[in-house]
Amino acid sequence: MGMIGFYAGSFDPFTNGHLQIVKKAAKCFDRVIVGIGHNTEKQERIDKPKMKEAIEKVISEEGLSNVEVVLYDGLTIEKAKECGANILIRGLRNGTDYEYEENISEINEKLAGMDTCYFRAGDLGYLSSSVVMELYNNNKPIDKFVPRAVAELLEELRKEES
């Protein structure tokens, strides 16, 4: 069966920081599942199925044959278990992230007996989806911060809005 990691997020949008975590995880796990969750607490900025397509394109271009992308609603641990994952994957940008993630990890371990593996964001620690959207909304270039397929999707959406 092997080790299957589940990397959940709203990926709204998927950034180069997220990609870096996926690439690191793909080296450590037999399979990595990127789960695009529907977060009821956050205002969704980008259509989830379109983001899924863009991420799949990025993964294909990167040659990450052991990575797949799924959409889901509800609890992350339930979708992770349904996909056969044995461990949750999270990226850490800083100490604040660690505090936040550690609380969630403890709950997931108590609820589902599922542990969490953290990967450092490293030199992309400053990058967040919110920062990217702030730049995008102010018509600043974002191509340094997101994979090409995601930049193309955002440009497409901008044309639809105008």
C-alpha positions in Angstrom: 0.0 0.0 0.0 2.8 2.5 0.8 2.7 5.9 2.4 -0.1 8.2 1.1 -0.1 11.8 2.1 -3.1 14.1 1.9 -2.3 17.8 1.4 -5.4 19.9 2.1 -6.0 23.6 1.5 -8.3 26.1 -0.1 -5.6 26.8 -2.7 -7.3 30.1 -3.5 -5.1 30.4 -5.5 -2.4 27.7 -5.6 1.0 29.4 -5.2 4.6 28.5 -5.8 4.8 28.0 -2.0 2.1 25.3 -2.3 3.9 23.8 -5.3 7.2 23.6 -3.3 5.4 21.6 -0.5 3.9 19.2 -3.1 7.3 18.6 -4.7 8.9 17.9 -1.3 6.0 15.6 -0.3 6.1 13.8 -3.6 9.7 12.8 -2.9 8.8 11.4 0.6 5.5 9.7 -0.1 4.4 6.9 -2.5 1.4 9.0 -3.4 0.3 12.6 -2.6 -3.3 13.7 -2.8 -3.9 17.4 -3.1 -7.3 18.1 -1.6 -9.0 21.3 -2.5 -11.4 21.9 0.3 -14.4 24.1 0.5 -13.8 26.4 3.5 -17.1 27.8 4.7 -15.3 30.4 6.8 -13.5 31.9 3.7 -15.0 33.8 0.8 -14.1 31.7 -2.3 -12.3 33.8 -4.9 -11.7 31.3 -7.6 -13.9 28.5 -9.0 -12.7 25.2 -7.4 -13.0 23.0 -10.5 -11.1 25.5 -12.6 -8.4 25.7 -9.9 -8.3 21.9 -9.9 -7.6 21.9 -13.6 -4.9 24.4 -13.3 -3.2 22.5 -10.5 -3.4 19.2 -12.5 -1.7 21.0 -15.4 1.1 22.2 -13.1 1.6 18.7 -11.6 1.7 17.3 -15.1 4.2 19.9 -16.3 6.4 19.2 -13.2 6.3 15.5 -14.0 4.9 14.6 -10.6 3.3 11.3 -11.6 2.5 10.2 -8.0 0.4 13.3 -7.3 -3.4 13.6 -7.8 -5.9 16.4 -7.1 -9.4 16.0 -5.6 -12.2 18.4 -4.6 -14.1 17.9 -1.3 -16.5 19.3 1.2 -16.6 18.5 4.9 -13.8 17.4 7.2 -10.4 17.0 5.8 -9.7 13.8 7.8 -12.8 12.1 6.4 -11.7 12.8 2.8 -8.1 11.8 3.6 -9.3 8.5 5.0 -11.7 7.9 2.1 -8.6 8.4 -0.2 -6.6 5.9 1.8 -4.2 8.4 3.1 -2.2 7.5 6.2 -0.8 11.0 7.0 -1.8 14.6 6.6 0.6 17.1 4.9 0.9 20.7 6.0 3.3 23.5 5.0 4.7 25.8 7.6 5.7 29.4 6.8 6.5 30.6 10.4 6.0 30.0 14.1 2.5 31.4 13.9 1.6 28.8 11.3 3.1 26.1 13.6 0.9 27.1 16.6 -2.2 27.1 14.4 -1.4 23.9 12.6 -0.4 22.1 15.8 -3.9 22.7 17.3 -5.6 21.2 14.3 -3.1 18.3 14.2 -3.9 17.4 17.8 -7.7 17.3 17.0 -7.1 15.2 13.9 -5.0 12.8 15.9 -7.6 12.5 18.6 -10.5 12.2 16.1 -9.0 10.0 13.5 -5.6 8.7 14.8 -4.0 10.4 11.8 -0.7 12.2 12.2 0.6 15.3 10.4 3.8 15.8 8.6 5.1 19.3 8.3 7.2 20.7 5.4 9.0 24.0 5.7 8.1 26.7 3.2 11.7 27.9 3.4 12.5 30.9 1.2 8.9 31.1 0.1 7.7 31.6 3.7 6.5 35.2 2.9 4.1 33.9 0.3 0.4 33.4 0.9 -2.7 33.2 -1.3 -4.0 36.4 0.2 -0.8 38.3 -0.7 -1.1 37.0 -4.3 -4.8 38.1 -4.5 -3.9 41.5 -3.1 -1.4 42.0 -5.9 -3.7 40.6 -8.5 -6.6 42.8 -7.4 -4.3 45.8 -7.7 -3.2 44.8 -11.2 0.4 43.9 -10.1 2.2 41.1 -11.8 1.8 37.7 -10.0 3.7 35.4 -12.3 6.7 35.2 -9.9 4.4 33.9 -7.2 2.2 31.3 -8.9 2.8 28.5 -11.4 2.2 29.5 -15.1 -1.1 27.6 -15.3 -2.5 29.4 -12.3 -1.4 32.8 -13.7 -3.1 31.9 -16.9 -6.3 31.0 -15.1 -6.3 34.3 -13.2 -5.8 36.2 -16.4 -8.7 34.3 -18.0 -10.9 35.2 -15.0 -9.9 38.9 -15.2 -11.0 38.9 -18.8 -14.4 37.3 -17.9 -14.9 40.0 -15.2 -14.3 42.9 -17.5 
